[in-house]
Amino acid sequence: MVAKRTVVGAHYWLRAWMLQRVTGAIIGVYAIFLIVVLMLQPALDFITWRSLFVHTWMRVPTFVCLLAVYFHAWVGVRDVLMDYVKPTTLRLCLMVTVVVALVAYTVWTVQILWSL
């Protein structure tokens, strides 16, 4: 007799694994880029900080990095929810909440970066 097999928990697919690595690399490269840019500034005050983000060459990498952070967060939170939240309805509600929050953060990022 063959027992019915129920698959639960996160499915660690290659795509999710690769997305975590790529987004982590993007975040790391941006951190190095930001450190170099900040080290080249004569003073680190509000005026200098704001003047940096007026330029497109600073806005675009910042936006790409924050998108990488949001995707990185999504994969991590999704895997944790799939592993540890067993009731399907609760898990779905939590996932939708996280997605809505991440989309809101993305909109907020655009608003902040391009309203300077």
SEKOLPA-260048 format. One record per residue (C-alpha): residue in one letter; x, y, z. Coordinates in steps of 0.02 Angstrom, whole numbers, plus 50000, padded with zeros to 5 digits. Layout:
# residues N
<r><tilum>a</tilum><xx>X</xx><yy>Y</yy><zz>Z</zz></r>
...
//
This chain:
# residues 116
<r><tilum>m</tilum><xx>50000</xx><yy>50000</yy><zz>50000</zz></r>
<r><tilum>v</tilum><xx>50066</xx><yy>50172</yy><zz>49952</zz></r>
<r><tilum>a</tilum><xx>50040</xx><yy>50311</yy><zz>50077</zz></r>
<r><tilum>k</tilum><xx>49974</xx><yy>50476</yy><zz>50013</zz></r>
<r><tilum>r</tilum><xx>50116</xx><yy>50599</yy><zz>50012</zz></r>
<r><tilum>t</tilum><xx>50077</xx><yy>50779</yy><zz>50060</zz></r>
<r><tilum>v</tilum><xx>50206</xx><yy>50907</yy><zz>50010</zz></r>
<r><tilum>v</tilum><xx>50208</xx><yy>51057</yy><zz>50125</zz></r>
<r><tilum>g</tilum><xx>50329</xx><yy>51198</yy><zz>50158</zz></r>
<r><tilum>a</tilum><xx>50433</xx><yy>51305</yy><zz>50045</zz></r>
<r><tilum>h</tilum><xx>50488</xx><yy>51231</yy><zz>49881</zz></r>
<r><tilum>y</tilum><xx>50667</xx><yy>51286</yy><zz>49860</zz></r>
<r><tilum>w</tilum><xx>50669</xx><yy>51302</yy><zz>49673</zz></r>
<r><tilum>l</tilum><xx>50821</xx><yy>51354</yy><zz>49576</zz></r>
<r><tilum>r</tilum><xx>50736</xx><yy>51517</yy><zz>49524</zz></r>
<r><tilum>a</tilum><xx>50708</xx><yy>51574</yy><zz>49703</zz></r>
<r><tilum>w</tilum><xx>50884</xx><yy>51520</yy><zz>49752</zz></r>
<r><tilum>m</tilum><xx>50958</xx><yy>51615</yy><zz>49605</zz></r>
<r><tilum>l</tilum><xx>50852</xx><yy>51769</yy><zz>49641</zz></r>
<r><tilum>q</tilum><xx>50917</xx><yy>51774</yy><zz>49820</zz></r>
<r><tilum>r</tilum><xx>51097</xx><yy>51765</yy><zz>49759</zz></r>
<r><tilum>v</tilum><xx>51077</xx><yy>51895</yy><zz>49621</zz></r>
<r><tilum>t</tilum><xx>50984</xx><yy>52019</yy><zz>49732</zz></r>
<r><tilum>g</tilum><xx>51112</xx><yy>51992</yy><zz>49870</zz></r>
<r><tilum>a</tilum><xx>51252</xx><yy>52030</yy><zz>49747</zz></r>
<r><tilum>i</tilum><xx>51163</xx><yy>52187</yy><zz>49687</zz></r>
<r><tilum>i</tilum><xx>51143</xx><yy>52247</yy><zz>49866</zz></r>
<r><tilum>g</tilum><xx>51326</xx><yy>52212</yy><zz>49902</zz></r>
<r><tilum>v</tilum><xx>51387</xx><yy>52303</yy><zz>49747</zz></r>
<r><tilum>y</tilum><xx>51276</xx><yy>52453</yy><zz>49787</zz></r>
<r><tilum>a</tilum><xx>51342</xx><yy>52457</yy><zz>49966</zz></r>
<r><tilum>i</tilum><xx>51520</xx><yy>52467</yy><zz>49901</zz></r>
<r><tilum>f</tilum><xx>51467</xx><yy>52600</yy><zz>49773</zz></r>
<r><tilum>l</tilum><xx>51382</xx><yy>52704</yy><zz>49909</zz></r>
<r><tilum>i</tilum><xx>51533</xx><yy>52692</yy><zz>50025</zz></r>
<r><tilum>v</tilum><xx>51649</xx><yy>52750</yy><zz>49886</zz></r>
<r><tilum>v</tilum><xx>51534</xx><yy>52894</yy><zz>49838</zz></r>
<r><tilum>l</tilum><xx>51517</xx><yy>52949</yy><zz>50019</zz></r>
<r><tilum>m</tilum><xx>51705</xx><yy>52938</yy><zz>50049</zz></r>
<r><tilum>l</tilum><xx>51733</xx><yy>53055</yy><zz>49902</zz></r>
<r><tilum>q</tilum><xx>51623</xx><yy>53190</yy><zz>49978</zz></r>
<r><tilum>p</tilum><xx>51710</xx><yy>53330</yy><zz>50073</zz></r>
<r><tilum>a</tilum><xx>51573</xx><yy>53342</yy><zz>50204</zz></r>
<r><tilum>l</tilum><xx>51428</xx><yy>53231</yy><zz>50249</zz></r>
<r><tilum>d</tilum><xx>51287</xx><yy>53348</yy><zz>50291</zz></r>
<r><tilum>f</tilum><xx>51108</xx><yy>53362</yy><zz>50231</zz></r>
<r><tilum>i</tilum><xx>51151</xx><yy>53476</yy><zz>50086</zz></r>
<r><tilum>t</tilum><xx>51282</xx><yy>53356</yy><zz>50019</zz></r>
<r><tilum>w</tilum><xx>51168</xx><yy>53206</yy><zz>50042</zz></r>
<r><tilum>r</tilum><xx>51024</xx><yy>53291</yy><zz>49952</zz></r>
<r><tilum>s</tilum><xx>51135</xx><yy>53353</yy><zz>49811</zz></r>
<r><tilum>l</tilum><xx>51195</xx><yy>53175</yy><zz>49780</zz></r>
<r><tilum>f</tilum><xx>51019</xx><yy>53114</yy><zz>49746</zz></r>
<r><tilum>v</tilum><xx>50979</xx><yy>53253</yy><zz>49624</zz></r>
<r><tilum>h</tilum><xx>51084</xx><yy>53162</yy><zz>49494</zz></r>
<r><tilum>t</tilum><xx>51015</xx><yy>53019</yy><zz>49391</zz></r>
<r><tilum>w</tilum><xx>51179</xx><yy>52923</yy><zz>49411</zz></r>
<r><tilum>m</tilum><xx>51137</xx><yy>52908</yy><zz>49596</zz></r>
<r><tilum>r</tilum><xx>50949</xx><yy>52886</yy><zz>49585</zz></r>
<r><tilum>v</tilum><xx>50949</xx><yy>52739</yy><zz>49464</zz></r>
<r><tilum>p</tilum><xx>51073</xx><yy>52629</yy><zz>49561</zz></r>
<r><tilum>t</tilum><xx>50981</xx><yy>52671</yy><zz>49722</zz></r>
<r><tilum>f</tilum><xx>50815</xx><yy>52622</yy><zz>49645</zz></r>
<r><tilum>v</tilum><xx>50887</xx><yy>52460</yy><zz>49574</zz></r>
<r><tilum>c</tilum><xx>50962</xx><yy>52418</yy><zz>49744</zz></r>
<r><tilum>l</tilum><xx>50798</xx><yy>52450</yy><zz>49835</zz></r>
<r><tilum>l</tilum><xx>50704</xx><yy>52343</yy><zz>49709</zz></r>
<r><tilum>a</tilum><xx>50833</xx><yy>52207</yy><zz>49743</zz></r>
<r><tilum>v</tilum><xx>50802</xx><yy>52228</yy><zz>49930</zz></r>
<r><tilum>y</tilum><xx>50614</xx><yy>52210</yy><zz>49904</zz></r>
<r><tilum>f</tilum><xx>50632</xx><yy>52053</yy><zz>49796</zz></r>
<r><tilum>h</tilum><xx>50760</xx><yy>51982</yy><zz>49920</zz></r>
<r><tilum>a</tilum><xx>50638</xx><yy>52014</yy><zz>50062</zz></r>
<r><tilum>w</tilum><xx>50494</xx><yy>51935</yy><zz>49966</zz></r>
<r><tilum>v</tilum><xx>50587</xx><yy>51772</yy><zz>49934</zz></r>
<r><tilum>g</tilum><xx>50645</xx><yy>51761</yy><zz>50114</zz></r>
<r><tilum>v</tilum><xx>50477</xx><yy>51801</yy><zz>50193</zz></r>
<r><tilum>r</tilum><xx>50385</xx><yy>51687</yy><zz>50070</zz></r>
<r><tilum>d</tilum><xx>50498</xx><yy>51541</yy><zz>50116</zz></r>
<r><tilum>v</tilum><xx>50477</xx><yy>51572</yy><zz>50302</zz></r>
<r><tilum>l</tilum><xx>50288</xx><yy>51584</yy><zz>50286</zz></r>
<r><tilum>m</tilum><xx>50280</xx><yy>51426</yy><zz>50181</zz></r>
<r><tilum>d</tilum><xx>50387</xx><yy>51332</yy><zz>50307</zz></r>
<r><tilum>y</tilum><xx>50310</xx><yy>51390</yy><zz>50470</zz></r>
<r><tilum>v</tilum><xx>50131</xx><yy>51449</yy><zz>50440</zz></r>
<r><tilum>k</tilum><xx>50029</xx><yy>51292</yy><zz>50412</zz></r>
<r><tilum>p</tilum><xx>49849</xx><yy>51357</yy><zz>50395</zz></r>
<r><tilum>t</tilum><xx>49831</xx><yy>51398</yy><zz>50211</zz></r>
<r><tilum>t</tilum><xx>49711</xx><yy>51544</yy><zz>50235</zz></r>
<r><tilum>l</tilum><xx>49823</xx><yy>51629</yy><zz>50363</zz></r>
<r><tilum>r</tilum><xx>49976</xx><yy>51600</yy><zz>50255</zz></r>
<r><tilum>l</tilum><xx>49888</xx><yy>51674</yy><zz>50103</zz></r>
<r><tilum>c</tilum><xx>49831</xx><yy>51826</yy><zz>50202</zz></r>
<r><tilum>l</tilum><xx>50007</xx><yy>51855</yy><zz>50267</zz></r>
<r><tilum>m</tilum><xx>50081</xx><yy>51837</yy><zz>50093</zz></r>
<r><tilum>v</tilum><xx>49957</xx><yy>51960</yy><zz>50019</zz></r>
<r><tilum>t</tilum><xx>49996</xx><yy>52082</yy><zz>50160</zz></r>
<r><tilum>v</tilum><xx>50182</xx><yy>52068</yy><zz>50125</zz></r>
<r><tilum>v</tilum><xx>50157</xx><yy>52092</yy><zz>49938</zz></r>
<r><tilum>v</tilum><xx>50047</xx><yy>52245</yy><zz>49965</zz></r>
<r><tilum>a</tilum><xx>50176</xx><yy>52318</yy><zz>50084</zz></r>
<r><tilum>l</tilum><xx>50320</xx><yy>52287</yy><zz>49962</zz></r>
<r><tilum>v</tilum><xx>50223</xx><yy>52366</yy><zz>49818</zz></r>
<r><tilum>a</tilum><xx>50184</xx><yy>52515</yy><zz>49929</zz></r>
<r><tilum>y</tilum><xx>50369</xx><yy>52528</yy><zz>49975</zz></r>
<r><tilum>t</tilum><xx>50413</xx><yy>52526</yy><zz>49790</zz></r>
<r><tilum>v</tilum><xx>50291</xx><yy>52667</yy><zz>49753</zz></r>
<r><tilum>w</tilum><xx>50357</xx><yy>52763</yy><zz>49902</zz></r>
<r><tilum>t</tilum><xx>50536</xx><yy>52738</yy><zz>49840</zz></r>
<r><tilum>v</tilum><xx>50491</xx><yy>52812</yy><zz>49671</zz></r>
<r><tilum>q</tilum><xx>50404</xx><yy>52957</yy><zz>49755</zz></r>
<r><tilum>i</tilum><xx>50554</xx><yy>52993</yy><zz>49868</zz></r>
<r><tilum>l</tilum><xx>50690</xx><yy>52974</yy><zz>49736</zz></r>
<r><tilum>w</tilum><xx>50605</xx><yy>53074</yy><zz>49600</zz></r>
<r><tilum>s</tilum><xx>50527</xx><yy>53211</yy><zz>49704</zz></r>
<r><tilum>l</tilum><xx>50692</xx><yy>53292</yy><zz>49754</zz></r>
//
